[in-house]
């Protein structure tokens, strides 16, 4: 009887955590679990919340969740659509308040202000 090697797979097929050196060299976004999965991380229509549970599952298995959260907290929470490090925009606003920090990047309105 032949053995089925597919049933004996180990976790070696799972990606390993990137080194801090690789994250610094390539940037955290290169290792984000959501990379190339935009449609799973953002609403498909106004007031759509059906994507959130799946997006959070993607975030929960991400090696660069901490870096993602720090990045997201740099922006005005109202401009951060979708899920970032497992947080929705309301949760990002609450985290900014909890930490006593504000955004350090401009709002979308400020960035596009005089262009349109």
C-alpha positions as a Markdown table, in Angstrom:
| # | Residue | x | y | z |
|---|---|---|---|---|
| 1 | Unk | 0.0 | 0.0 | 0.0 |
| 2 | Unk | 1.4 | 3.4 | -1.0 |
| 3 | Unk | 1.5 | 6.2 | 1.6 |
| 4 | Unk | 0.0 | 9.5 | 0.8 |
| 5 | Unk | 2.7 | 12.1 | 1.5 |
| 6 | Unk | 0.2 | 14.9 | 1.2 |
| 7 | Unk | -1.3 | 13.8 | 4.5 |
| 8 | Unk | 2.1 | 14.2 | 6.2 |
| 9 | Unk | 2.7 | 17.8 | 5.4 |
| 10 | Unk | 4.3 | 19.8 | 8.2 |
| 11 | Unk | 4.3 | 23.5 | 8.9 |
| 12 | Unk | 7.3 | 24.0 | 6.6 |
| 13 | Unk | 4.8 | 25.2 | 4.0 |
| 14 | Unk | 3.9 | 28.1 | 6.2 |
| 15 | Unk | 5.8 | 31.3 | 5.7 |
| 16 | Unk | 8.3 | 32.2 | 8.3 |
| 17 | Unk | 8.4 | 35.6 | 10.1 |
| 18 | Unk | 10.6 | 38.1 | 8.3 |
| 19 | Unk | 13.6 | 39.4 | 10.0 |
| 20 | Unk | 13.7 | 43.0 | 11.3 |
| 21 | Unk | 16.5 | 43.6 | 8.8 |
| 22 | Unk | 14.3 | 42.4 | 5.9 |
| 23 | Unk | 11.5 | 44.6 | 7.1 |
| 24 | Unk | 13.8 | 47.6 | 7.3 |
| 25 | Unk | 15.3 | 46.8 | 3.9 |
| 26 | Unk | 12.1 | 46.1 | 2.0 |
| 27 | Unk | 9.5 | 47.9 | 4.1 |
| 28 | Unk | 6.8 | 46.3 | 6.1 |
| 29 | Unk | 4.2 | 46.4 | 3.3 |
| 30 | Unk | 6.3 | 43.8 | 1.4 |
| 31 | Unk | 5.5 | 41.3 | 4.1 |
| 32 | Unk | 1.9 | 42.3 | 4.8 |
| 33 | Unk | -0.5 | 39.3 | 4.8 |
| 34 | Unk | -3.0 | 41.5 | 2.9 |
| 35 | Unk | -0.7 | 42.3 | 0.1 |
| 36 | Unk | -2.5 | 41.9 | -3.2 |
| 37 | Unk | -5.8 | 41.3 | -1.3 |
| 38 | Unk | -7.3 | 44.7 | -1.5 |
| 39 | Unk | -10.8 | 43.6 | -2.2 |
| 40 | Unk | -10.8 | 41.5 | 1.0 |
| 41 | Unk | -9.6 | 44.4 | 3.2 |
| 42 | Unk | -11.8 | 47.3 | 2.1 |
| 43 | Unk | -15.6 | 47.8 | 1.7 |
| 44 | Unk | -17.0 | 47.1 | -1.7 |
| 45 | Unk | -19.8 | 49.7 | -1.3 |
| 46 | Unk | -20.9 | 52.4 | 1.1 |
| 47 | Unk | -21.7 | 51.1 | 4.6 |
| 48 | Unk | -20.6 | 47.6 | 3.7 |
| 49 | Unk | -19.3 | 45.8 | 6.8 |
| 50 | Unk | -19.4 | 42.2 | 5.5 |
| 51 | Unk | -15.7 | 42.1 | 4.8 |
| 52 | Unk | -14.6 | 43.0 | 8.3 |
| 53 | Unk | -14.5 | 39.5 | 9.9 |
| 54 | Unk | -12.5 | 38.0 | 6.9 |
| 55 | Unk | -10.1 | 41.0 | 6.9 |
| 56 | Unk | -9.5 | 40.6 | 10.6 |
| 57 | Unk | -8.6 | 37.0 | 10.1 |
| 58 | Unk | -6.1 | 38.0 | 7.4 |
| 59 | Unk | -4.6 | 40.5 | 9.9 |
| 60 | Unk | -4.5 | 38.0 | 12.8 |
| 61 | Unk | -2.0 | 35.9 | 10.8 |
| 62 | Unk | 0.2 | 38.8 | 9.7 |
| 63 | Unk | 3.8 | 39.2 | 10.8 |
| 64 | Unk | 3.8 | 43.0 | 10.4 |
| 65 | Unk | 0.6 | 43.9 | 12.3 |
| 66 | Unk | 2.5 | 46.2 | 14.7 |
| 67 | Unk | 4.1 | 48.2 | 11.8 |
| 68 | Unk | 0.7 | 48.4 | 10.0 |
| 69 | Unk | -1.0 | 49.8 | 13.1 |
| 70 | Unk | 1.7 | 52.4 | 13.7 |
| 71 | Unk | 1.4 | 53.4 | 10.0 |
| 72 | Unk | -2.4 | 53.6 | 10.2 |
| 73 | Unk | -2.3 | 55.8 | 13.4 |
| 74 | Unk | -0.3 | 58.4 | 11.4 |
| 75 | Unk | -3.4 | 59.3 | 9.4 |
| 76 | Unk | -6.7 | 60.9 | 10.3 |
| 77 | Unk | -8.9 | 57.9 | 11.3 |
| 78 | Unk | -11.8 | 59.1 | 9.2 |
| 79 | Unk | -9.6 | 58.7 | 6.1 |
| 80 | Unk | -8.6 | 55.2 | 6.9 |
| 81 | Unk | -11.2 | 53.0 | 5.2 |
| 82 | Unk | -11.0 | 49.3 | 5.5 |
| 83 | Unk | -9.2 | 47.2 | 8.1 |
| 84 | Unk | -5.7 | 48.1 | 9.2 |
| 85 | Unk | -3.9 | 45.7 | 11.7 |
| 86 | Unk | -7.3 | 44.4 | 12.6 |
| 87 | Unk | -8.7 | 47.8 | 13.4 |
| 88 | Unk | -11.6 | 49.6 | 11.7 |
| 89 | Unk | -11.5 | 53.4 | 11.3 |
| 90 | Unk | -13.6 | 53.9 | 14.5 |
| 91 | Unk | -11.2 | 51.6 | 16.4 |
| 92 | Unk | -8.2 | 53.5 | 15.0 |
| 93 | Unk | -9.7 | 56.8 | 16.3 |
| 94 | Unk | -10.3 | 55.2 | 19.7 |
| 95 | Unk | -6.7 | 54.0 | 19.7 |
| 96 | Unk | -5.4 | 57.4 | 18.8 |
| 97 | Unk | -7.4 | 58.9 | 21.7 |
| 98 | Unk | -6.3 | 56.1 | 24.1 |
| 99 | Unk | -2.6 | 56.9 | 23.2 |
| 100 | Unk | -3.2 | 60.7 | 23.3 |
| 101 | Unk | -1.9 | 61.1 | 19.8 |
| 102 | Unk | -3.2 | 62.7 | 16.7 |
| 103 | Unk | -2.5 | 62.2 | 13.0 |
| 104 | Unk | 0.8 | 63.5 | 11.7 |
| 105 | Unk | -0.2 | 63.2 | 8.0 |
| 106 | Unk | -2.6 | 65.4 | 6.2 |
| 107 | Unk | -6.2 | 64.6 | 5.6 |
| 108 | Unk | -7.3 | 63.6 | 2.1 |
| 109 | Unk | -9.0 | 67.0 | 1.8 |
| 110 | Unk | -5.8 | 68.8 | 2.7 |
| 111 | Unk | -3.7 | 66.7 | 0.2 |
| 112 | Unk | -6.1 | 67.3 | -2.7 |
| 113 | Unk | -7.2 | 70.8 | -1.6 |
| 114 | Unk | -6.3 | 73.1 | -4.4 |
| 115 | Unk | -6.1 | 70.5 | -7.1 |
| 116 | Unk | -9.9 | 70.1 | -7.8 |
